[in-house]
Amino acid sequence: PNVMQWRYGGYDADVNRILAQATIADANNPVKFKVTYDEKGESPVDGLKEFTAANGVVSEEVAAELARLRAGSYYLTAKVAETDSYSELKPAPLKFSVNRGENYWEKAPSVVTWVQGKYNAEENPINAVSHFAGDLRIVITAAGSGDIVYDSKEGIDRLKTAKVGVYELKATVAGTDDFSELTDTFTFRVFEKAGLPWWAI
């Protein structure tokens, strides 16, 4: 058996084909595959206990199960049942890995800036959307002093009283066993008067 490995969340049935070819091809007795957590094949993955592949491409249902596999090591077994015409075929399991995924921003961190004393959570939203949803933390500090005016994890929100000046926003999505940490930092300004640019600088 053979399969092209993939990163977490990146399985593609057309690319990551599952292959095994018996010497005697028999459409009535196809190769049966199984994905397990152990080399002995005693702990199959739910939804992947037995399936077939047409020219390496699995069904949509099996593809969905493969796409859900978490990062880690697995074993692919292939088997052709014995018939009156030929013996059973059961080669050694193939160890393969689902590698840790690289997280990225679907929507880069941003904020709609405001005039001192006029902050409104609905009108001045903080946006940040990662590909792999995780523990998103937003921290905003005053540039220079480092004083925290906002911390989503600690429940700190002093944006309504933030003074005129430059601030630094840091967005972080914690990494997991399945995907990498993601972080981005930029500066923006709280203005003194209306009519100035609203976007982050």
NUVEXLUM-757529 format. One record per residue: residue number from 1; residue in three letters; x, y, z of N, C-alpha, C, O in turn. Coordinates in Angstrom, 1 decimal, decimal comma. Atoms other than C-alpha are relative to their C-alpha. Layout:
<seros>
SERO   i  aa    nxx    nyy    nzz   caxx   cayy   cazz    cxx    cyy    czz    oxx    oyy    ozz
SERO NUM Ala      X      Y      Z      X      Y      Z      X      Y      Z      X      Y      Z
...
</seros>
This chain:
<seros>
SERO   i  aa    nxx    nyy    nzz   caxx   cayy   cazz    cxx    cyy    czz    oxx    oyy    ozz
SERO   1 Pro    0,8   -1,2    0,0    0,0    0,0    0,0    0,9    1,3    0,0    2,0    1,2    0,4
SERO   2 Asn   -0,7   -1,3    0,0    1,0    3,6   -0,5   -0,9    1,1    0,0   -2,1    1,0   -0,4
SERO   3 Val    0,8   -1,2   -0,1   -0,3    7,1    0,2    0,9    1,2    0,1    1,9    1,1    0,8
SERO   4 Met   -0,7   -1,3   -0,2    1,0   10,6   -0,2   -0,4    0,7    1,3   -1,6    0,9    1,4
SERO   5 Gln    0,3   -0,6   -1,3    1,2   12,2    3,2   -0,5    1,5   -0,2   -0,3    2,1   -1,3
SERO   6 Trp    0,5   -1,4    0,1   -0,5   15,6    3,9    0,1    0,7    1,4    0,4    0,1    2,4
SERO   7 Arg    0,1   -0,7   -1,2   -0,7   18,3    6,5   -1,4    0,1    0,6   -2,4   -0,1   -0,2
SERO   8 Tyr    1,3   -0,1   -0,7   -3,5   18,6    9,0   -0,9    1,0   -0,7   -0,5    2,2   -1,0
SERO   9 Gly    1,0   -0,8    0,7   -6,6   20,0    7,3    0,2    0,1   -1,5   -0,5    0,9   -2,2
SERO  10 Gly   -0,4   -0,2    1,5   -5,0   19,6    3,8   -0,2   -1,2   -0,8    0,3   -1,3   -1,9
SERO  11 Tyr    0,2    1,2    0,8   -6,2   16,2    2,7   -0,8    0,3   -1,3   -1,8    1,1   -1,3
SERO  12 Asp    0,7   -0,2    1,3   -7,2   16,2   -1,0   -0,1   -1,4   -0,7    0,9   -2,0   -1,0
SERO  13 Ala    0,2    1,3    0,5   -8,7   13,0   -2,4    0,7   -0,2   -1,4    1,1   -1,3   -1,7
SERO  14 Asp   -0,6    0,1    1,3   -7,4   13,7   -5,9    1,6    0,0    0,0    2,2   -0,5   -0,9
SERO  15 Val   -1,5    0,0   -0,1   -3,8   14,3   -4,7    0,5   -1,1    0,9    1,5   -1,7    0,6
SERO  16 Asn   -0,5    1,0   -0,9   -3,4   12,1   -1,7   -0,7   -1,3   -0,2   -1,5   -1,8    0,6
SERO  17 Arg    0,6    1,3    0,4   -4,4    8,9   -3,4    0,5   -1,2    0,8    1,7   -1,2    1,2
SERO  18 Ile   -0,4    1,2   -0,8   -4,4    5,6   -1,6    0,0   -1,2   -1,0   -0,9   -1,5   -1,7
SERO  19 Leu   -0,3    0,9    1,1   -2,9    2,9   -3,8    0,5   -1,4    0,5    1,2   -1,5    1,6
SERO  20 Ala   -0,5    1,4   -0,2   -2,3   -0,9   -3,8   -0,5   -0,8   -1,1   -1,7   -0,8   -1,5
SERO  21 Gln    0,4    0,7    1,2   -2,3   -3,1   -6,8    0,4   -1,5    0,2    1,6   -1,9    0,3
SERO  22 Ala   -0,2    1,4   -0,1   -2,7   -6,9   -6,6    0,5   -0,5   -1,3    0,2    0,0   -2,4
SERO  23 Thr   -0,5    0,6    1,3   -0,9   -9,1   -9,2   -1,2   -0,4   -0,8   -1,2   -0,3   -2,0
SERO  24 Ile    1,2    0,5    0,7   -4,2  -10,6  -10,1   -1,2    1,0    0,3   -1,7    1,0    1,5
SERO  25 Ala    1,1   -1,0   -0,2   -6,8   -7,8  -10,5   -1,3   -0,7   -0,2   -1,6   -1,4   -1,1
SERO  26 Asp    1,3    0,7    0,0  -10,3   -8,9   -9,7   -1,1    1,1    0,5   -1,1    1,4    1,6
SERO  27 Ala    1,0   -1,1   -0,4  -13,2   -6,3   -9,8   -1,0   -0,5    1,0   -1,5    0,3    1,7
SERO  28 Asn    0,9    0,6   -1,0  -15,3   -8,7   -7,7    0,6   -0,2    1,3   -0,1   -0,5    2,3
SERO  29 Asn   -0,7    0,2   -1,3  -12,7   -8,9   -5,0    1,1    1,1    0,1    2,3    0,8    0,0
SERO  30 Pro   -0,9   -1,1    0,0  -11,1   -5,4   -4,7    0,9    0,0    1,3    0,6   -0,6    2,2
SERO  31 Val   -0,9   -0,3   -1,1   -8,3   -4,3   -2,4   -0,9    0,7    1,1   -1,5    1,7    0,8
SERO  32 Lys    0,7   -0,7   -1,2   -9,8   -3,4    1,1    1,0    0,6    0,8    2,0    0,0    1,2
SERO  33 Phe   -1,0   -0,8   -0,8   -8,0   -0,7    3,0   -0,6    0,2    1,4   -1,8    0,1    1,7
SERO  34 Lys    0,3   -0,4   -1,4   -8,0    0,2    6,7    1,0    0,9    0,5    2,2    0,7    0,3
SERO  35 Val   -1,0   -0,9   -0,7   -6,4    3,0    8,7   -0,1   -0,3    1,5   -1,2   -0,3    2,1
SERO  36 Thr    0,0    0,3   -1,4   -5,4    2,2   12,2    1,0    0,9    0,8    1,9    1,5    0,2
SERO  37 Tyr   -0,9   -0,7   -0,8   -3,6    3,8   15,1    1,2   -0,8    0,4    2,3   -0,3    0,8
SERO  38 Asp   -1,1    0,8   -0,4   -1,4    0,8   15,7    0,4   -0,9   -1,2   -0,3   -1,2   -2,1
SERO  39 Glu   -0,5    0,8    1,1    0,8   -1,4   13,5   -0,6   -1,3   -0,1   -0,7   -1,9   -1,2
SERO  40 Lys    0,6    1,3    0,1   -1,0   -4,6   14,4   -1,4    0,1   -0,6   -2,0   -0,9   -0,9
SERO  41 Gly    1,3   -0,1    0,6   -4,2   -3,2   13,1   -1,2   -0,3    0,9   -2,3   -0,5    0,5
SERO  42 Glu    1,1    0,3   -1,0   -6,2   -3,7   16,3   -0,8    1,2    0,4   -1,8    1,0    1,1
SERO  43 Ser    0,7   -1,2   -0,4   -7,2   -0,1   16,8   -0,4    0,9   -1,2    0,3    1,9   -1,5
SERO  44 Pro    0,3   -0,7    1,2   -8,9    1,1   13,6   -0,6    1,4    0,3   -1,2    1,6    1,4
SERO  45 Val    0,6   -1,3   -0,1   -9,9    4,7   13,1   -1,5    0,0   -0,4   -1,8   -0,6   -1,4
SERO  46 Asp    1,4    0,0    0,4  -13,7    5,2   13,2   -0,2    0,6   -1,4    0,3    1,7   -1,7
SERO  47 Gly    0,3   -0,4    1,4  -15,0    5,5    9,7    1,0   -0,4   -1,0    0,7   -0,2   -2,2
SERO  48 Leu   -1,0    0,5    0,9  -11,9    4,0    8,2    0,4   -1,5    0,3    1,5   -1,9    0,1
SERO  49 Lys   -0,2    1,4   -0,4  -12,3    0,4    9,3    0,1   -0,9   -1,3    0,8   -1,9   -1,3
SERO  50 Glu   -0,1    0,7    1,3  -12,8   -0,8    5,7   -0,5    0,8   -1,1   -1,7    1,3   -1,0
SERO  51 Phe    0,5   -0,8    1,2  -13,0    1,0    2,4    0,9   -0,4   -1,2    1,9   -1,0   -1,1
SERO  52 Thr   -0,7    0,2    1,3  -11,9    0,8   -1,2    0,3    1,3   -0,7   -0,1    2,4   -0,2
SERO  53 Ala   -0,4   -1,2    0,8  -10,4    3,2   -3,7    0,1   -0,3   -1,4    0,6   -1,3   -1,9
SERO  54 Ala    0,0    0,2    1,5  -11,0    3,5   -7,4    1,1    0,9   -0,6    1,1    2,1   -0,6
SERO  55 Asn   -1,2   -0,6    0,5   -7,7    4,3   -9,0    0,7    1,0    1,0    1,2    2,0    0,7
SERO  56 Gly   -0,6   -0,7   -1,0   -6,5    5,6   -5,7   -0,9    1,1    0,7   -0,6    1,6    1,7
SERO  57 Val    0,9   -1,0   -0,5   -9,5    7,9   -5,1   -1,1   -0,7    0,8   -1,8   -1,6    0,4
SERO  58 Val    1,0    0,6   -0,9  -11,8    7,1   -2,1   -1,3    0,7   -0,2   -1,4    1,8   -0,9
SERO  59 Ser    1,4   -0,6    0,0  -15,5    7,9   -1,7    0,0    1,3    0,8    0,9    1,6    1,6
SERO  60 Glu    0,1   -1,3   -0,7  -16,6   11,3   -0,4   -0,1   -0,2    1,5    0,5    0,6    2,3
SERO  61 Glu    0,1    0,2   -1,4  -17,5    9,8    2,9    1,3   -0,4    0,7    1,7    0,1    1,8
SERO  62 Val   -1,3    0,4   -0,5  -14,1    8,2    3,4    0,9    1,2    0,0    1,7    1,4    0,9
SERO  63 Ala   -0,8   -1,2    0,1  -12,4   11,4    2,2   -0,3    1,0    1,1    0,7    1,6    1,7
SERO  64 Ala    0,4   -0,9   -1,2  -14,3   13,4    4,9    0,7   -0,5    1,2    1,1    0,3    2,1
SERO  65 Glu   -0,6    0,5   -1,2  -13,0   11,0    7,5    1,5    0,2    0,0    2,1    0,5    1,0
SERO  66 Leu   -1,5   -0,2    0,2   -9,4   11,2    6,2    0,3    1,5    0,3    1,4    1,8    0,9
SERO  67 Ala   -0,2   -1,4   -0,2   -9,7   15,0    6,2    0,0    0,4    1,5    0,5    1,4    1,9
SERO  68 Arg    0,1   -0,3   -1,4  -10,6   14,9    9,9    1,1   -0,5    0,9    1,2   -0,2    2,0
SERO  69 Leu   -1,1    0,5   -0,8   -7,5   13,0   11,0    0,8    1,1    0,6    1,2    2,0   -0,1
SERO  70 Arg   -0,9   -1,0   -0,7   -5,5   14,9   13,5    1,4   -0,3   -0,3    1,8   -1,4   -0,8
SERO  71 Ala   -1,4    0,2    0,3   -1,8   15,4   13,2    0,5   -1,2    0,8    0,2   -1,3    2,0
SERO  72 Gly   -0,5    1,2   -0,7    0,1   12,2   14,1    0,3   -1,1   -1,0    0,3   -0,9   -2,2
SERO  73 Ser   -0,3    1,1    0,8    1,1    8,8   12,9   -1,1   -1,0   -0,1   -1,8   -1,3    0,9
SERO  74 Tyr    1,1    1,0    0,3   -1,2    6,1   11,4    0,6   -1,1   -0,8    1,7   -1,0   -1,3
SERO  75 Tyr   -0,4    1,1    0,9   -1,0    2,8    9,6   -1,1   -0,3   -1,0   -2,2   -0,3   -0,7
SERO  76 Leu    0,9    0,4    1,1   -2,5    1,9    6,3    0,2   -1,5   -0,3    1,3   -1,9   -0,7
SERO  77 Thr   -0,1    1,4    0,4   -3,3   -1,7    5,7   -0,8   -0,3   -1,3   -1,8    0,4   -1,5
SERO  78 Ala    0,7    0,3    1,3   -4,4   -3,3    2,4   -0,1   -1,6    0,1    0,8   -2,3    0,5
SERO  79 Lys    0,2    1,5    0,0   -5,9   -6,8    2,0   -0,9   -0,4   -1,2   -1,8    0,3   -1,5
SERO  80 Val    0,9    0,6    1,0   -7,3   -8,9   -0,8   -0,3   -1,4    0,5    0,5   -2,2    0,9
SERO  81 Ala    0,5    1,2   -0,6   -9,4  -11,8    0,4    0,3   -1,2   -0,9    0,5   -1,1   -2,1
SERO  82 Glu   -0,3    1,3    0,7   -8,6  -15,4   -0,5   -1,3   -0,4   -0,8   -2,4   -0,2   -0,4
SERO  83 Thr    1,1    0,6    0,8  -10,8  -17,0   -3,3    0,5   -1,5   -0,4    1,5   -1,9    0,0
SERO  84 Asp   -0,4    1,3    0,5  -10,8  -20,4   -4,9    1,1    0,0   -1,0    1,8   -1,0   -1,2
SERO  85 Ser   -1,0   -0,1    1,0   -8,5  -19,1   -7,5    1,4    0,5    0,5    2,4    0,3   -0,2
SERO  86 Tyr   -1,3   -0,6   -0,4   -5,8  -17,3   -5,5    0,0    0,2    1,6   -1,1    0,2    2,2
SERO  87 Ser   -0,2   -0,1   -1,5   -4,5  -16,9   -1,9   -0,2    1,4    0,4   -0,3    2,4   -0,3
SERO  88 Glu    0,1   -1,3   -0,6   -5,0  -14,0    0,4    1,2    0,8   -0,2    2,3    0,3   -0,2
SERO  89 Leu   -1,2   -0,9    0,1   -2,8  -11,0    0,0   -0,1    1,1    1,1   -1,1    1,8    1,2
SERO  90 Lys    0,0   -1,0   -1,1   -1,9   -8,9    3,0    1,4    0,4    0,3    2,0   -0,1    1,2
SERO  91 Pro   -1,4   -0,5   -0,2    1,3   -6,9    2,8    0,1    0,7    1,4   -0,9    1,0    2,0
SERO  92 Ala   -0,3   -0,7   -1,3    2,9   -5,2    5,9   -0,7    1,4   -0,1   -0,7    2,0   -1,1
SERO  93 Pro    0,6   -1,3    0,0    1,1   -2,1    7,0    1,0    1,1   -0,3    2,2    1,0   -0,1
SERO  94 Leu   -0,8   -1,2    0,3    2,4    1,3    5,8   -0,2    1,0    1,0   -1,3    1,5    1,3
SERO  95 Lys    0,1   -1,1   -0,9    3,2    3,9    8,4    0,0    1,3   -0,7    0,9    1,5   -1,6
SERO  96 Phe    0,0   -1,3    0,7    2,2    7,4    7,3   -0,3    1,0    1,1   -0,8    0,7    2,2
SERO  97 Ser    0,2   -1,1   -1,0    1,9   10,8    9,0   -0,9    1,0   -0,6   -0,9    1,3   -1,8
SERO  98 Val    0,7   -1,2    0,3   -0,5   13,6    9,0    0,8    1,1    0,7    0,8    1,1    2,0
SERO  99 Asn   -1,0   -1,0   -0,6    1,9   16,5    9,6   -0,8    1,2    0,5   -1,9    1,5    0,1
SERO 100 Arg    0,6   -1,2   -0,7    1,2   19,6   11,7   -0,3    1,1   -1,1    0,5    1,3   -1,9
SERO 101 Gly    0,4   -1,0    1,0   -0,7   22,2    9,7    0,6    1,4    0,3    0,9    1,7    1,4
SERO 102 Glu   -0,4   -1,4   -0,2    0,5   25,8    9,1   -1,2    0,9    0,0   -1,9    1,0   -1,0
SERO 103 Asn    1,2   -0,9   -0,1   -2,1   28,2   10,3    0,3    1,3   -0,7    1,5    1,7   -0,9
SERO 104 Tyr   -0,1   -1,3    0,6   -2,7   31,5    8,5   -1,2    0,8    0,1   -2,3    0,3    0,6
SERO 105 Trp    1,2   -0,9   -0,2   -5,0   34,5    8,5   -0,9   -0,1   -1,2   -0,5    0,2   -2,3
SERO 106 Glu    1,0   -0,1    1,0   -8,2   34,2    6,6   -0,4    1,5   -0,1   -0,7    2,0   -1,2
SERO 107 Lys    0,2   -1,4    0,0   -8,8   37,8    7,6    1,0    0,6    0,9    1,0    0,4    2,2
SERO 108 Ala   -1,1   -0,5   -0,8   -5,7   39,7    8,8   -0,5    0,9    1,1   -1,5    1,6    0,9
SERO 109 Pro    0,4   -0,9   -1,1   -5,9   41,5   12,1   -0,1    1,4   -0,4    0,7    2,0   -1,1
SERO 110 Ser    0,2   -1,4    0,3   -7,3   45,0   11,8   -0,9    0,6    1,1   -1,6   -0,1    1,8
SERO 111 Val    0,9   -0,8   -0,9   -9,2   47,7   13,8   -0,3    1,3   -0,7    0,5    1,9   -1,3
SERO 112 Val    0,5   -1,3    0,5  -11,3   50,7   12,8    0,4    1,0    1,1   -0,2    0,9    2,2
SERO 113 Thr   -0,5   -1,0   -1,1   -9,6   53,6   14,7   -1,1    1,0    0,3   -2,1    1,1   -0,3
SERO 114 Trp    1,0   -0,9   -0,5  -11,4   56,3   16,5    0,6    1,3    0,6    1,8    1,4    0,8
SERO 115 Val   -0,4   -1,2   -0,7  -11,3   59,7   18,1   -0,1   -0,2    1,5   -1,0   -0,9    2,0
SERO 116 Gln    0,0    0,2   -1,5  -10,4   59,9   21,8   -1,4    0,2    0,6   -2,1    1,2    0,4
SERO 117 Gly    1,3   -0,1   -0,8  -13,4   59,2   24,0   -1,2   -0,5   -0,8   -2,3   -0,5   -0,3
SERO 118 Lys    1,1    0,4    0,9  -15,5   58,0   21,0    0,0   -1,5   -0,3   -0,7   -1,9   -1,3
SERO 119 Tyr    0,0    1,4    0,4  -14,7   54,3   21,0   -1,3   -0,6    0,2   -2,0   -0,4    1,2
SERO 120 Asn    1,2    0,7    0,0  -17,6   52,1   20,2    0,3   -1,4   -0,6    0,7   -1,5   -1,7
SERO 121 Ala   -0,3    1,4    0,4  -17,3   48,3   20,0   -0,6   -0,4   -1,4    0,1   -1,1   -2,1
SERO 122 Glu    0,6    0,3    1,2  -19,7   48,1   17,1    0,5    0,8   -1,2    0,7    0,3   -2,3
SERO 123 Glu   -0,5   -0,8    1,1  -18,3   51,0   15,1    1,5   -0,1   -0,2    2,0    0,2   -1,3
SERO 124 Asn   -1,4    0,2    0,0  -14,7   50,2   15,9    0,4   -1,4    0,3    1,1   -1,7    1,3
SERO 125 Pro   -0,2    1,4   -0,3  -14,5   46,5   15,6    1,5   -0,4   -0,2    2,2    0,1   -1,0
SERO 126 Ile   -1,4    0,7    0,1  -11,3   44,4   16,1   -0,3   -1,3   -0,8   -1,0   -2,1   -0,3
SERO 127 Asn    0,3    1,2    0,8  -11,2   41,8   13,4    1,3   -0,9   -0,1    2,4   -0,3   -0,3
SERO 128 Ala   -1,1    0,9    0,2   -9,0   38,7   13,1   -0,6   -1,4   -0,1   -1,2   -1,9    0,8
SERO 129 Val    0,5    1,4    0,2   -9,9   35,3   11,6    1,1   -0,9   -0,5    1,7   -0,6   -1,6
SERO 130 Ser   -1,0    1,0    0,4   -7,5   32,4   11,4   -0,6   -1,1   -0,8   -1,8   -1,4   -0,6
SERO 131 His    0,5    1,2    0,8   -7,8   29,4    9,0   -0,4   -1,1    1,0   -1,5   -1,6    0,9
SERO 132 Phe    0,4    1,0   -1,1   -7,7   27,0   12,0   -0,4    0,8    1,2    0,4    1,5    1,8
SERO 133 Ala    0,5   -0,7   -1,2   -9,9   28,4   14,7    0,7   -0,5    1,3    0,7   -1,7    1,5
SERO 134 Gly   -0,7    0,4   -1,2   -8,1   28,4   18,0   -0,2    1,0    1,1   -1,2    1,8    1,0
SERO 135 Asp    0,1   -1,0   -1,2   -7,6   30,4   21,2    0,6    1,3   -0,5    1,8    1,5   -0,4
SERO 136 Leu   -0,4   -1,3    0,5   -7,4   33,9   19,7    0,1    1,0    1,2   -0,8    1,1    2,0
SERO 137 Arg   -0,2   -1,0   -1,1   -5,9   36,5   22,1    0,4    1,4   -0,7    1,3    1,4   -1,5
SERO 138 Ile   -0,3   -1,4    0,5   -5,9   40,3   21,3    0,5    0,8    1,2   -0,2    0,9    2,2
SERO 139 Val   -0,6   -0,8   -1,0   -3,7   42,5   23,3    0,4    1,4   -0,6    1,1    1,4   -1,7
SERO 140 Ile   -0,3   -1,3    0,5   -3,5   46,3   22,8    0,7    0,8    1,1    0,3    0,9    2,2
SERO 141 Thr   -0,8   -0,7   -1,0   -0,8   48,3   24,5    0,4    1,4   -0,6    0,4    1,6   -1,8
SERO 142 Ala   -0,5   -1,3    0,4    0,3   52,0   24,4    1,4   -0,1   -0,5    2,3   -0,6    0,3
SERO 143 Ala   -1,3    0,0    0,5    3,3   52,4   22,2    1,0    0,8    0,9    0,6    1,9    1,4
SERO 144 Gly   -1,0   -0,7   -0,9    6,4   53,3   24,3   -0,1   -0,4    1,4    0,8   -1,0    2,0
SERO 145 Ser    0,1    0,4   -1,5    5,0   52,7   27,8   -0,4   -1,4    0,2    0,0   -2,0    1,2
SERO 146 Gly    0,4    1,4   -0,1    3,6   49,3   27,1   -1,2   -0,3    0,9   -1,6   -1,4    1,2
SERO 147 Asp    1,2    0,1   -0,9    0,5   50,0   29,3   -1,1   -0,8   -0,8   -1,4   -0,4   -2,0
SERO 148 Ile    1,0    0,8    0,6   -2,2   47,4   28,5   -1,4    0,8    0,1   -1,8    1,1    1,2
SERO 149 Val    1,3   -0,6    0,0   -5,5   49,0   27,4   -1,1   -1,0   -0,4   -2,3   -0,8   -0,2
SERO 150 Tyr    1,0    1,0    0,4   -7,1   45,8   26,1    0,7   -1,4    0,0    1,8   -1,5   -0,6
SERO 151 Asp   -0,5    1,4    0,0   -6,6   42,1   26,7   -1,2   -0,9    0,0   -1,8   -1,1    1,0
SERO 152 Ser    1,2    0,8    0,1   -9,2   39,7   25,5    0,0   -1,2    0,9   -1,0   -1,7    1,4
SERO 153 Lys   -0,1    1,2   -0,9   -7,9   36,8   27,6   -0,2    0,4    1,5   -0,8   -0,3    2,2
SERO 154 Glu    0,0   -0,4   -1,4   -7,6   38,8   30,9   -1,3    0,8    0,3   -1,5    1,2    1,4
SERO 155 Gly    1,2   -0,8   -0,3  -10,9   40,7   30,4    0,3    1,5    0,2   -0,6    2,2    0,8
SERO 156 Ile   -0,3   -1,4   -0,2   -9,2   44,1   30,3   -0,5    0,8   -1,3   -0,2    0,4   -2,4
SERO 157 Asp    0,5   -0,9    1,1  -11,0   46,8   28,2   -0,1    1,4    0,4   -1,0    1,8    1,1
SERO 158 Arg    0,0   -1,4   -0,3  -10,0   50,4   28,6    0,1    0,9   -1,2    0,6    2,0   -1,2
SERO 159 Leu   -0,1   -0,7    1,3  -10,4   51,5   25,0   -0,8    1,3    0,0   -0,4    2,2   -0,7
SERO 160 Lys    0,8   -1,2    0,0  -13,1   54,0   25,8    0,7    1,2    0,6    0,5    2,4    0,4
SERO 161 Thr   -0,8   -1,0   -0,7  -10,6   55,9   28,0    1,4    0,2   -0,6    2,2    0,9   -0,1
SERO 162 Ala   -1,3    0,0    0,6   -7,6   55,4   25,7    0,3    1,5   -0,5   -0,5    2,1   -1,2
SERO 163 Lys   -0,3   -1,3    0,3   -5,8   58,7   25,2    0,6    0,1   -1,5    0,8   -0,9   -2,1
SERO 164 Val   -0,5   -0,3    1,3   -4,6   60,3   21,9    1,4   -0,6    0,0    2,2   -0,4    0,9
SERO 165 Gly   -1,4    0,6    0,2   -1,5   58,4   20,6    0,0   -1,2   -0,8   -1,0   -1,6   -1,4
SERO 166 Val   -0,2    1,2    0,8   -0,1   55,4   19,0   -0,1   -1,3    0,9    0,4   -1,3    2,0
SERO 167 Tyr    0,2    1,2   -0,8   -1,1   51,9   20,1    0,5   -1,2   -0,9    0,5   -1,1   -2,1
SERO 168 Glu   -0,5    1,2    0,7    0,2   48,4   19,2   -1,0   -1,1    0,3   -1,4   -1,4    1,5
SERO 169 Leu    1,0    1,1   -0,2   -2,3   45,6   18,6    0,8   -1,3   -0,4    1,4   -1,4   -1,5
SERO 170 Lys   -0,6    1,3    0,3   -1,0   42,0   18,8   -1,1   -1,0    0,1   -1,8   -1,2    1,1
SERO 171 Ala    1,0    1,1    0,1   -3,2   39,1   17,7    0,8   -1,3    0,0    1,7   -1,5   -0,8
SERO 172 Thr   -0,6    1,3   -0,1   -2,2   35,6   18,6   -1,0   -1,1    0,1   -1,9   -1,1    0,8
SERO 173 Val    0,7    1,3   -0,1   -3,7   32,2   17,9    0,9   -1,0    0,5    1,9   -1,4   -0,1
SERO 174 Ala   -0,9    1,0   -0,6   -2,2   29,6   20,2    0,1   -1,2   -0,9   -0,8   -1,7   -1,5
SERO 175 Gly   -0,2    1,2    0,7   -0,7   26,6   18,5   -0,5   -1,2    0,7   -0,6   -1,1    1,9
SERO 176 Thr    0,4    1,2   -0,6   -1,8   23,1   19,1    0,8   -1,2   -0,6    1,7   -0,9   -1,4
SERO 177 Asp   -0,7    1,1    0,6   -0,6   19,6   18,3   -0,3   -0,1   -1,5    0,4   -0,7   -2,3
SERO 178 Asp    0,4    0,1    1,4   -2,5   20,0   15,0    0,5    1,1   -0,9    0,7    0,9   -2,1
SERO 179 Phe   -0,4   -1,1    0,8   -1,4   23,4   13,8    0,8    1,0    0,8    0,9    1,0    2,0
SERO 180 Ser   -1,0   -0,9   -0,6    1,2   26,1   14,4   -0,6    1,3    0,6   -1,8    1,6    0,3
SERO 181 Glu    0,4   -1,3   -0,6    0,9   29,3   16,4    0,0    1,1   -1,1    0,8    1,0   -2,1
SERO 182 Leu    0,1   -1,1    1,0   -0,1   32,4   14,5    0,0    1,3    0,7   -0,7    1,5    1,7
SERO 183 Thr    0,0   -1,3   -0,6    0,7   36,0   15,4    0,3    1,1   -1,0    0,9    0,9   -2,0
SERO 184 Asp   -0,2   -1,1    0,9    0,6   39,4   13,9   -0,1    1,3    0,9   -0,8    1,3    1,9
SERO 185 Thr   -0,1   -1,2   -0,8    1,4   42,9   15,3    0,0    1,2   -0,9    0,7    1,2   -2,0
SERO 186 Phe    0,0   -1,3    0,8    0,6   46,4   13,9   -0,3    1,1    1,0   -0,8    0,9    2,1
SERO 187 Thr    0,4   -1,2   -0,8    0,2   49,9   15,2   -1,1    0,8   -0,6   -1,3    0,8   -1,8
SERO 188 Phe    1,1   -0,9    0,5   -2,7   52,3   14,9   -0,1    1,2    1,0    0,6    1,2    2,0
SERO 189 Arg    0,0   -1,2   -0,8   -3,6   55,7   16,3   -1,4    0,3    0,5   -2,4    0,1   -0,3
SERO 190 Val    1,2   -0,6   -0,5   -6,3   57,1   18,5    0,1    1,5   -0,2    1,1    2,1    0,2
SERO 191 Phe   -0,1   -1,4    0,4   -7,0   60,6   17,1   -0,6    1,0    0,9   -1,4    0,7    1,8
SERO 192 Glu    0,5   -1,1   -0,8   -7,6   63,9   18,7   -1,3    0,6   -0,5   -2,2    1,0    0,2
SERO 193 Lys    1,1   -0,7    0,6  -10,1   65,3   16,2   -0,6   -0,9   -1,1    0,1   -1,8   -1,6
SERO 194 Ala    0,7    0,8    1,1  -12,7   63,8   13,8    0,5    0,5   -1,4    1,1    1,6   -1,5
SERO 195 Gly   -0,4   -0,4    1,4  -12,0   63,9   10,0    1,3   -0,5   -0,4    1,7   -0,3   -1,5
SERO 196 Leu   -1,2    0,6    0,4   -8,7   62,1   10,1   -0,1   -1,4   -0,5   -1,2   -2,0   -0,2
SERO 197 Pro    0,1    1,3    0,6   -8,0   58,8    8,4   -0,4   -1,0    1,1    0,1   -0,9    2,3
SERO 198 Trp    0,5    1,0   -1,0   -9,7   55,8   10,2    0,8   -1,2    0,0    0,7   -2,0    1,0
SERO 199 Trp   -0,7    1,3    0,1   -7,4   53,0    9,1    1,2    0,0    0,8    1,8    1,0    1,2
SERO 200 Ala   -1,2    0,2   -0,8   -4,6   51,6   11,0    1,2    0,4   -0,8    1,2    0,3   -2,0
SERO 201 Ile   -1,2   -0,5    0,7   -1,1   53,0   10,2    1,1   -1,0    0,2    2,2   -0,9   -0,3
</seros>
